[in-house]
Amino acid sequence: MSGRPRFQRYDRPQYNDEYYDDRYYYRNDYYHNDRYYYEEPRLPTGPRATSAPTAPKGNTQPAFKRAKVSNKNVMEDDEDDEFARNDMVFMRPVDLKGAVFERINQVGEGTYGKVYKAKNKITGQLVALKRLRLESEREGFPITASREIGLLQSFNHPNIVGLSEMMVEKNAVYMVFTYMNHDLAGILQQAEIVISDGEKKNIFKQLLRGINYLHAKKVIHRDIKGSNILLDDKGVLKITDFGLARRMKNINSNVESPNYTNRVITLWYRPPEILLGSTDYGREVDIWGIGCILIELFTRHAIFQGTDEIDQLWKVYDIMGTITVEEWPDCNTLPWFEMLRPNSHKPSLFRHKFGSLLSPQCFNLATKLLAKNPKNRISASDALRHPYFMEEPQEQKLAFVDKIEGEWHEFEAKKKRRQLREAKQKEMVKNSG
C-alpha cells in the first residue's frame, strides 16, 4: 500500500500539557514501497507555545513526550478485507458494475422532486432516494436544495429524518435517506387500520418532540402535513421534507420585519396570518399545522379543505369563527385583511364539531394550537407539558404498525383511490350499457 502521506490527529492528553498548550498535535504517518514510516510530531509553533514556561530545575521529565508508535493498523499482504488486529474496516473492495442503488418503486412526489424506494446492492439496506428537480434551474444548483442539505446535516434527533449521503448518477442528484415504511397521511386514509387513543397520543408526542427540537434551533419547517410525517415498522416517527424550511433571521422583530415569503405551507395546513399575506411570522406557523394534525388523528381527514387561498380562509372562518379585534388587536395591519374582511361575523363552531370527539384536555390543547392570533398559540415546549399527556389513557407503543399489510404512503393511497374510482366508473358504464 503506498501513496501520499496521511495525517493522523492525536489529542493533547498524550503529550506533556504542562509545557505545551496547543489543542492538537499531529504525526505524519505514511506507507511507501510496502513499508511503514513515521515522522516525529511537529512541535507547537504558536504564540502560546513560545511563551510556555521553562521546566523547573530538578524536573527530569522531558518537555515533550513522544507518542508510542504502533503499526497495528497496517494492512498485511496476506489478509483480505480486514485490518490486522483491528475490528474497524474502513474500506473493502467490491466487484460491482452499474448503480449502487437498485430502485424498487416510487413512493412520493413533490414540488422539488420524486422519492423512490431503493435497495443498496452491497449492504442490502433499504433507502429512500429523493431526486432533485434540476431541469428548470438556469443558475446552477437550486438554492432550496442547498438550504435543505445544510439544515439536514445540522440535525441530530430521533424524530427528525437524517441525510445519509448525496449521490450523483447520470446527471441527476439524489439525497439518500433511511427508508421509512409509512407516512401518516397514507395510514390515516386506510379505514381498516385502527389506532387507539393511547397510540394517537404517542404519535402526537413524537411529533411535538421533533418540532420542539427544530424550534429550539430556530428552524421553521413551513410545510407540516401528514405526508411529511413518516413512521417506520418499529413505531418511530420522523419529520421529513425540509425543502421549504429555513433558519429564522437573527434580527430584532420589534424594529424590522424578517420579510419571509408567504408562498409556503400546503394550502390545507396554512394558518390565517399566511392566508392574509403576512411576511412577518415565526414558529407559530408550524404550531397551526400540528394543531391540524391533532384533529386529523381523530377525524382521519383534513379539517380545512379549501380549493384556493380565499376559500381556505373561509373554511377556517366556518369552523373557528371570524377574526375579532378583541382576540387579535393588530389584525388590521395584515396586508390583505381589509380586502378579505367578511361581511358578517361568524361564531366559532369548533366545540360543536369536535368537543365530543376529543377528551376535555385534548380539546383544550387543540384550541391553544389553533388560536387564530399567532401570539396566542402555545409553543411546542409548553404543549409537551400539557395535561393532555398526563390524563388517561396513557401513551402506548404503536402496536398497529405490526398489523399493517404492505406499506402506505400518501402517494400509494392516492393511487389506490384513483384505481377504485376508475373501477367504479367502468362498472357504472357497464351497467348503463
BELGILIN-V524685 format. One record per pair of residues at least 12 apart in sequence whose C-alpha atoms are under 7 Angstrom apart, sorted by sequence separation. I is the first residue (numbers start at 1). J is the second residue. If there is no record, write none. Layout:
BEGIN
I;J / I;J
END
This chain:
BEGIN
12;24 / 27;39 / 72;84 / 105;117 / 116;128 / 117;129 / 164;176 / 228;240 / 262;274 / 304;316 / 11;24 / 12;25 / 27;40 / 72;85 / 73;86 / 103;116 / 104;117 / 115;128 / 116;129 / 163;176 / 164;177 / 228;241 / 10;24 / 11;25 / 27;41 / 103;117 / 104;118 / 115;129 / 116;130 / 163;177 / 164;178 / 271;285 / 9;24 / 10;25 / 26;41 / 27;42 / 103;118 / 115;130 / 162;177 / 262;277 / 9;25 / 10;26 / 25;41 / 26;42 / 102;118 / 103;119 / 114;130 / 115;131 / 262;278 / 9;26 / 101;118 / 102;119 / 113;130 / 114;131 / 262;279 / 271;288 / 8;26 / 9;27 / 101;119 / 102;120 / 113;131 / 261;279 / 7;26 / 8;27 / 101;120 / 102;121 / 113;132 / 260;279 / 7;27 / 8;28 / 100;120 / 101;121 / 112;132 / 113;133 / 244;264 / 259;279 / 260;280 / 269;289 / 7;28 / 8;29 / 100;121 / 112;133 / 221;242 / 223;244 / 259;280 / 6;28 / 7;29 / 22;44 / 222;244 / 258;280 / 5;28 / 6;29 / 221;244 / 222;245 / 257;280 / 269;292 / 322;345 / 5;29 / 6;30 / 221;245 / 322;346 / 5;30 / 220;245 / 221;246 / 321;346 / 322;347 / 219;245 / 220;246 / 321;347 / 361;387 / 362;388 / 21;48 / 219;246 / 220;247 / 321;348 / 361;388 / 3;31 / 21;49 / 219;247 / 220;248 / 320;348 / 321;349 / 2;31 / 3;32 / 20;49 / 210;239 / 218;247 / 219;248 / 317;346 / 319;348 / 320;349 / 1;31 / 2;32 / 218;248 / 319;349 / 320;350 / 1;32 / 2;33 / 206;237 / 319;350 / 2;34 / 20;52 / 1;34 / 19;52 / 19;53 / 203;237 / 268;302 / 275;309 / 268;304 / 268;305 / 268;306 / 275;313 / 132;173 / 185;226 / 223;264 / 272;313 / 131;173 / 132;174 / 184;226 / 185;227 / 222;264 / 223;265 / 131;174 / 183;226 / 184;227 / 222;265 / 223;266 / 19;63 / 130;174 / 131;175 / 183;227 / 225;269 / 268;312 / 129;174 / 130;175 / 183;228 / 184;229 / 328;373 / 129;175 / 130;176 / 183;229 / 184;230 / 327;373 / 16;63 / 129;176 / 159;206 / 183;230 / 184;231 / 16;64 / 128;176 / 129;177 / 182;230 / 183;231 / 15;64 / 16;65 / 127;176 / 128;177 / 182;231 / 15;65 / 127;177 / 128;178 / 160;210 / 180;230 / 181;231 / 182;232 / 127;178 / 128;179 / 159;210 / 180;231 / 181;232 / 127;179 / 180;232 / 181;233 / 14;67 / 126;179 / 278;334 / 277;334 / 278;335 / 276;334 / 277;335 / 276;335 / 277;336 / 276;336 / 276;337 / 224;286 / 220;283 / 222;285 / 222;286 / 225;289 / 221;286 / 224;289 / 220;286 / 224;290 / 226;293 / 215;283 / 294;366 / 291;366 / 161;238 / 159;237 / 160;238 / 161;239 / 291;369 / 159;238 / 160;239 / 161;240 / 291;370 / 159;239 / 160;240 / 288;369 / 287;369 / 288;370 / 204;294 / 284;374 / 284;377 / 148;242 / 148;243 / 200;297 / 145;243 / 144;243 / 144;244 / 272;372 / 189;300 / 188;300 / 235;398 / 235;401 / 212;380 / 233;401 / 211;380 / 212;381 / 233;402 / 208;380 / 208;384 / 205;384 / 227;410 / 202;395 / 201;395 / 202;396 / 198;393 / 197;393 / 198;394 / 199;395 / 198;395 / 199;396 / 198;396 / 199;397 / 199;398 / 195;400 / 194;400 / 193;404 / 187;408 / 186;408 / 186;409 / 185;409 / 186;410 / 189;413 / 182;407 / 183;408 / 185;410 / 181;407 / 182;408 / 183;409 / 181;408 / 182;409 / 183;410 / 186;413 / 107;409 / 108;411 / 107;411 / 107;412
END
